[in-house]
Each structure stands twice: as structure tokens, then as C-alpha cells.
Amino acid sequence: MELKTARLTILIDPAKKLAFEELCRTQDMTPSQVVRRLIREFMEQQEPEPATRRAPRKAAVPARKR
């Protein structure tokens, strides 16, 4: 876990906030733990694939002269 933290403020419908907090409680997790996990998973999904797994780039085809 990181040593320093920063605050993230979001606006959410009060009913959704209450339902989210209750759902977190049923999973024995805090809302902060769930949000951190969601952010981490989202960021991992956005990372480009390693170069060894990408399809090789095709060489550019020169334009034809008329």
C-alpha cells in the first residue's frame, strides 16, 4: 500500500451512496477499498499490451506515382 494518500471527491446520488455503503458492508469492505480496487483494475485495463504480444506492424506502402 502507498505511504502517501490523496483525497478524491465525487458527487453521487444519496440513495446510491447508501446502497453502495450497504453493499460494501455485506462484502466486509470499506467503500474506499472498493473504489481503490475499481480504479486499479480500470487502470490495468487501459495499459497497452506488451510489445511482444502485439501484432507486428506492417511496413507502409509507398504511394503510387501517376
N, CA, C and O atoms as CSV, one atom per row, in Angstrom:
chain,resi,resn,atom,element,x,y,z
A,1,MET,N,N,0.835,-1.176,0.000
A,1,MET,CA,C,0.000,0.000,0.000
A,1,MET,C,C,0.887,1.249,0.000
A,1,MET,O,O,1.967,1.256,0.591
A,2,GLU,N,N,0.418,2.293,-0.666
A,2,GLU,CA,C,1.182,3.521,-0.766
A,2,GLU,C,C,1.334,4.175,0.606
A,2,GLU,O,O,0.480,4.024,1.480
A,3,LEU,N,N,2.424,4.896,0.774
A,3,LEU,CA,C,2.647,5.582,2.037
A,3,LEU,C,C,1.898,6.900,2.102
A,3,LEU,O,O,1.434,7.294,3.172
A,4,LYS,N,N,1.773,7.592,0.967
A,4,LYS,CA,C,1.053,8.854,0.921
A,4,LYS,C,C,-0.306,8.628,0.310
A,4,LYS,O,O,-0.481,7.732,-0.516
A,5,THR,N,N,-1.262,9.429,0.707
A,5,THR,CA,C,-2.603,9.297,0.136
A,5,THR,C,C,-3.084,10.662,-0.334
A,5,THR,O,O,-2.590,11.700,0.106
A,6,ALA,N,N,-4.047,10.637,-1.227
A,6,ALA,CA,C,-4.682,11.852,-1.719
A,6,ALA,C,C,-6.183,11.622,-1.680
A,6,ALA,O,O,-6.651,10.491,-1.814
A,7,ARG,N,N,-6.914,12.670,-1.501
A,7,ARG,CA,C,-8.369,12.571,-1.409
A,7,ARG,C,C,-8.992,12.741,-2.785
A,7,ARG,O,O,-8.571,13.598,-3.562
A,8,LEU,N,N,-9.990,11.930,-3.083
A,8,LEU,CA,C,-10.767,12.017,-4.317
A,8,LEU,C,C,-12.206,12.290,-3.904
A,8,LEU,O,O,-12.817,11.494,-3.191
A,9,THR,N,N,-12.737,13.401,-4.348
A,9,THR,CA,C,-14.107,13.769,-4.000
A,9,THR,C,C,-14.997,13.549,-5.210
A,9,THR,O,O,-14.698,14.028,-6.304
A,10,ILE,N,N,-16.094,12.822,-5.011
A,10,ILE,CA,C,-17.041,12.587,-6.092
A,10,ILE,C,C,-18.433,13.004,-5.628
A,10,ILE,O,O,-18.717,13.057,-4.431
A,11,LEU,N,N,-19.282,13.293,-6.590
A,11,LEU,CA,C,-20.679,13.577,-6.291
A,11,LEU,C,C,-21.497,12.375,-6.724
A,11,LEU,O,O,-21.322,11.864,-7.830
A,12,ILE,N,N,-22.388,11.924,-5.857
A,12,ILE,CA,C,-23.198,10.746,-6.135
A,12,ILE,C,C,-24.571,10.940,-5.507
A,12,ILE,O,O,-24.711,11.596,-4.475
A,13,ASP,N,N,-25.557,10.371,-6.132
A,13,ASP,CA,C,-26.919,10.419,-5.617
A,13,ASP,C,C,-26.942,9.809,-4.201
A,13,ASP,O,O,-26.384,8.732,-3.990
A,14,PRO,N,N,-27.574,10.479,-3.241
A,14,PRO,CA,C,-27.580,9.968,-1.858
A,14,PRO,C,C,-28.114,8.540,-1.719
A,14,PRO,O,O,-27.600,7.768,-0.909
A,15,ALA,N,N,-29.123,8.186,-2.486
A,15,ALA,CA,C,-29.664,6.823,-2.398
A,15,ALA,C,C,-28.643,5.807,-2.903
A,15,ALA,O,O,-28.516,4.723,-2.335
A,16,LYS,N,N,-27.916,6.149,-3.969
A,16,LYS,CA,C,-26.880,5.249,-4.493
A,16,LYS,C,C,-25.734,5.121,-3.500
A,16,LYS,O,O,-25.172,4.040,-3.324
A,17,LYS,N,N,-25.393,6.223,-2.856
A,17,LYS,CA,C,-24.318,6.184,-1.856
A,17,LYS,C,C,-24.685,5.240,-0.723
A,17,LYS,O,O,-23.869,4.421,-0.303
A,18,LEU,N,N,-25.896,5.351,-0.236
A,18,LEU,CA,C,-26.351,4.491,0.857
A,18,LEU,C,C,-26.354,3.022,0.422
A,18,LEU,O,O,-25.888,2.153,1.160
A,19,ALA,N,N,-26.876,2.749,-0.769
A,19,ALA,CA,C,-26.903,1.371,-1.272
A,19,ALA,C,C,-25.482,0.833,-1.452
A,19,ALA,O,O,-25.214,-0.325,-1.135
A,20,PHE,N,N,-24.565,1.677,-1.965
A,20,PHE,CA,C,-23.167,1.275,-2.151
A,20,PHE,C,C,-22.524,0.942,-0.812
A,20,PHE,O,O,-21.850,-0.080,-0.682
A,21,GLU,N,N,-22.727,1.798,0.181
A,21,GLU,CA,C,-22.153,1.561,1.512
A,21,GLU,C,C,-22.688,0.265,2.119
A,21,GLU,O,O,-21.939,-0.490,2.739
A,22,GLU,N,N,-23.977,0.013,1.940
A,22,GLU,CA,C,-24.566,-1.221,2.472
A,22,GLU,C,C,-23.995,-2.445,1.768
A,22,GLU,O,O,-23.696,-3.453,2.408
A,23,LEU,N,N,-23.846,-2.355,0.446
A,23,LEU,CA,C,-23.277,-3.466,-0.309
A,23,LEU,C,C,-21.828,-3.716,0.105
A,23,LEU,O,O,-21.407,-4.864,0.243
A,24,CYS,N,N,-21.076,-2.649,0.300
A,24,CYS,CA,C,-19.685,-2.798,0.768
A,24,CYS,C,C,-19.659,-3.507,2.118
A,24,CYS,O,O,-18.831,-4.388,2.349
A,25,ARG,N,N,-20.564,-3.120,3.000
A,25,ARG,CA,C,-20.635,-3.737,4.323
A,25,ARG,C,C,-20.895,-5.242,4.217
A,25,ARG,O,O,-20.318,-6.025,4.972
A,26,THR,N,N,-21.772,-5.654,3.272
A,26,THR,CA,C,-22.059,-7.085,3.121
A,26,THR,C,C,-20.836,-7.852,2.629
A,26,THR,O,O,-20.720,-9.056,2.856
A,27,GLN,N,N,-19.922,-7.152,1.956
A,27,GLN,CA,C,-18.690,-7.771,1.451
A,27,GLN,C,C,-17.532,-7.603,2.433
A,27,GLN,O,O,-16.401,-7.994,2.144
A,28,ASP,N,N,-17.826,-7.017,3.599
A,28,ASP,CA,C,-16.815,-6.762,4.629
A,28,ASP,C,C,-15.659,-5.917,4.081
A,28,ASP,O,O,-14.485,-6.175,4.347
A,29,MET,N,N,-16.046,-4.890,3.300
A,29,MET,CA,C,-15.062,-3.970,2.724
A,29,MET,C,C,-15.544,-2.548,2.966
A,29,MET,O,O,-16.742,-2.302,3.108
A,30,THR,N,N,-14.601,-1.620,3.012
A,30,THR,CA,C,-14.985,-0.218,3.118
A,30,THR,C,C,-15.217,0.324,1.706
A,30,THR,O,O,-14.670,-0.210,0.741
A,31,PRO,N,N,-16.021,1.379,1.581
A,31,PRO,CA,C,-16.183,1.994,0.264
A,31,PRO,C,C,-14.839,2.408,-0.344
A,31,PRO,O,O,-14.642,2.272,-1.552
A,32,SER,N,N,-13.928,2.905,0.466
A,32,SER,CA,C,-12.609,3.304,-0.044
A,32,SER,C,C,-11.859,2.121,-0.637
A,32,SER,O,O,-11.224,2.256,-1.683
A,33,GLN,N,N,-11.923,0.963,0.015
A,33,GLN,CA,C,-11.244,-0.224,-0.510
A,33,GLN,C,C,-11.815,-0.602,-1.875
A,33,GLN,O,O,-11.067,-0.945,-2.791
A,34,VAL,N,N,-13.130,-0.540,-2.009
A,34,VAL,CA,C,-13.771,-0.917,-3.267
A,34,VAL,C,C,-13.411,0.068,-4.368
A,34,VAL,O,O,-13.101,-0.336,-5.489
A,35,VAL,N,N,-13.451,1.353,-4.055
A,35,VAL,CA,C,-13.123,2.371,-5.069
A,35,VAL,C,C,-11.664,2.249,-5.493
A,35,VAL,O,O,-11.360,2.349,-6.682
A,36,ARG,N,N,-10.759,2.034,-4.544
A,36,ARG,CA,C,-9.342,1.856,-4.904
A,36,ARG,C,C,-9.158,0.652,-5.822
A,36,ARG,O,O,-8.389,0.712,-6.781
A,37,ARG,N,N,-9.867,-0.449,-5.526
A,37,ARG,CA,C,-9.770,-1.633,-6.375
A,37,ARG,C,C,-10.317,-1.354,-7.773
A,37,ARG,O,O,-9.713,-1.755,-8.768
A,38,LEU,N,N,-11.454,-0.670,-7.852
A,38,LEU,CA,C,-12.036,-0.334,-9.150
A,38,LEU,C,C,-11.092,0.537,-9.974
A,38,LEU,O,O,-10.932,0.324,-11.175
A,39,ILE,N,N,-10.473,1.514,-9.327
A,39,ILE,CA,C,-9.533,2.393,-10.030
A,39,ILE,C,C,-8.329,1.601,-10.516
A,39,ILE,O,O,-7.896,1.759,-11.658
A,40,ARG,N,N,-7.786,0.749,-9.652
A,40,ARG,CA,C,-6.616,-0.056,-10.016
A,40,ARG,C,C,-6.939,-0.975,-11.201
A,40,ARG,O,O,-6.149,-1.075,-12.140
A,41,GLU,N,N,-8.102,-1.647,-11.160
A,41,GLU,CA,C,-8.490,-2.539,-12.251
A,41,GLU,C,C,-8.726,-1.764,-13.545
A,41,GLU,O,O,-8.344,-2.227,-14.620
A,42,PHE,N,N,-9.346,-0.600,-13.453
A,42,PHE,CA,C,-9.582,0.226,-14.637
A,42,PHE,C,C,-8.265,0.640,-15.270
A,42,PHE,O,O,-8.111,0.587,-16.490
A,43,MET,N,N,-7.317,1.051,-14.441
A,43,MET,CA,C,-6.021,1.473,-14.961
A,43,MET,C,C,-5.280,0.321,-15.609
A,43,MET,O,O,-4.623,0.510,-16.633
A,44,GLU,N,N,-5.373,-0.881,-15.028
A,44,GLU,CA,C,-4.717,-2.044,-15.610
A,44,GLU,C,C,-5.312,-2.379,-16.969
A,44,GLU,O,O,-4.588,-2.794,-17.874
A,45,GLN,N,N,-6.621,-2.205,-17.124
A,45,GLN,CA,C,-7.278,-2.470,-18.402
A,45,GLN,C,C,-6.832,-1.486,-19.477
A,45,GLN,O,O,-6.857,-1.817,-20.662
A,46,GLN,N,N,-6.429,-0.294,-19.085
A,46,GLN,CA,C,-6.063,0.742,-20.042
A,46,GLN,C,C,-4.614,0.659,-20.479
A,46,GLN,O,O,-4.224,1.325,-21.439
A,47,GLU,N,N,-3.804,-0.143,-19.798
A,47,GLU,CA,C,-2.389,-0.256,-20.154
A,47,GLU,C,C,-2.251,-0.958,-21.497
A,47,GLU,O,O,-2.941,-1.946,-21.751
A,48,PRO,N,N,-1.366,-0.461,-22.363
A,48,PRO,CA,C,-1.152,-1.134,-23.648
A,48,PRO,C,C,-0.531,-2.506,-23.431
A,48,PRO,O,O,0.171,-2.739,-22.447
A,49,GLU,N,N,-0.802,-3.406,-24.365
A,49,GLU,CA,C,-0.224,-4.746,-24.282
A,49,GLU,C,C,1.284,-4.660,-24.463
A,49,GLU,O,O,1.773,-3.773,-25.163
A,50,PRO,N,N,2.020,-5.564,-23.846
A,50,PRO,CA,C,3.474,-5.572,-24.055
A,50,PRO,C,C,3.794,-5.741,-25.539
A,50,PRO,O,O,3.044,-6.388,-26.270
A,51,ALA,N,N,4.897,-5.166,-25.978
A,51,ALA,CA,C,5.279,-5.178,-27.399
A,51,ALA,C,C,5.404,-6.604,-27.931
A,51,ALA,O,O,5.145,-6.837,-29.112
A,52,THR,N,N,5.787,-7.544,-27.106
A,52,THR,CA,C,5.973,-8.923,-27.573
A,52,THR,C,C,4.652,-9.593,-27.903
A,52,THR,O,O,4.641,-10.589,-28.627
A,53,ARG,N,N,3.537,-9.077,-27.395
A,53,ARG,CA,C,2.245,-9.700,-27.644
A,53,ARG,C,C,1.448,-8.992,-28.735
A,53,ARG,O,O,0.427,-9.506,-29.191
A,54,ARG,N,N,1.910,-7.815,-29.154
A,54,ARG,CA,C,1.208,-7.067,-30.204
A,54,ARG,C,C,1.508,-7.654,-31.564
A,54,ARG,O,O,2.572,-8.231,-31.789
A,55,ALA,N,N,0.557,-7.501,-32.469
A,55,ALA,CA,C,0.789,-7.941,-33.847
A,55,ALA,C,C,1.857,-7.041,-34.466
A,55,ALA,O,O,1.878,-5.839,-34.205
A,56,PRO,N,N,2.746,-7.614,-35.285
A,56,PRO,CA,C,3.788,-6.791,-35.903
A,56,PRO,C,C,3.167,-5.747,-36.825
A,56,PRO,O,O,2.156,-5.997,-37.480
A,57,ARG,N,N,3.788,-4.580,-36.864
A,57,ARG,CA,C,3.303,-3.514,-37.743
A,57,ARG,C,C,3.716,-3.812,-39.165
A,57,ARG,O,O,4.818,-4.298,-39.422
A,58,LYS,N,N,2.813,-3.512,-40.087
A,58,LYS,CA,C,3.128,-3.691,-41.499
A,58,LYS,C,C,3.870,-2.458,-41.980
A,58,LYS,O,O,3.606,-1.339,-41.539
A,59,ALA,N,N,4.800,-2.681,-42.890
A,59,ALA,CA,C,5.541,-1.557,-43.464
A,59,ALA,C,C,4.590,-0.714,-44.291
A,59,ALA,O,O,3.687,-1.238,-44.943
A,60,ALA,N,N,4.794,0.585,-44.262
A,60,ALA,CA,C,3.959,1.490,-45.051
A,60,ALA,C,C,4.176,1.243,-46.530
A,60,ALA,O,O,5.309,1.068,-46.981
A,61,VAL,N,N,3.095,1.230,-47.280
A,61,VAL,CA,C,3.181,1.045,-48.732
A,61,VAL,C,C,3.365,2.419,-49.355
A,61,VAL,O,O,2.566,3.323,-49.110
A,62,PRO,N,N,4.431,2.587,-50.176
A,62,PRO,CA,C,4.650,3.908,-50.789
A,62,PRO,C,C,3.498,4.250,-51.736
A,62,PRO,O,O,2.916,3.375,-52.377
A,63,ALA,N,N,3.191,5.525,-51.803
A,63,ALA,CA,C,2.123,5.989,-52.692
A,63,ALA,C,C,2.546,5.801,-54.140
A,63,ALA,O,O,3.715,5.983,-54.480
A,64,ARG,N,N,1.603,5.439,-54.985
A,64,ARG,CA,C,1.903,5.227,-56.414
A,64,ARG,C,C,1.993,6.580,-57.129
A,64,ARG,O,O,1.237,7.509,-56.847
A,65,LYS,N,N,2.932,6.652,-58.050
A,65,LYS,CA,C,3.052,7.858,-58.880
A,65,LYS,C,C,2.114,7.732,-60.041
A,65,LYS,O,O,1.946,6.632,-60.569
A,66,ARG,N,N,1.496,8.804,-60.462
A,66,ARG,CA,C,0.566,8.784,-61.600
A,66,ARG,C,C,1.251,9.179,-62.858
A,66,ARG,O,O,0.623,9.218,-63.916
